[in-house]
């Protein structure tokens, strides 16, 4: 039996990867930064039911995709998130 918290962590990692990959491939850089700021503002109101504190690091990562000194680090993190998401898919479908 898998630990519920590890299952939740994998789902969050998979969701984070999907959002970052979508933003990297589909959203122009200026709008990506604006979207990141909106995520961070939403994260400040994480105590509300719809918004969450998870939005803060995701917003920071979206902004970091536009900054050359941090882009490589975020891309490596995305690779790790993708590996974790692939592991989740393999675990569900043996």
Secondary structure as UniProt FT lines:
FT   HELIX           4..26
FT   HELIX           29..44
FT   TURN            45..47
FT   HELIX           54..64
FT   TURN            65..66
FT   HELIX           68..92
//
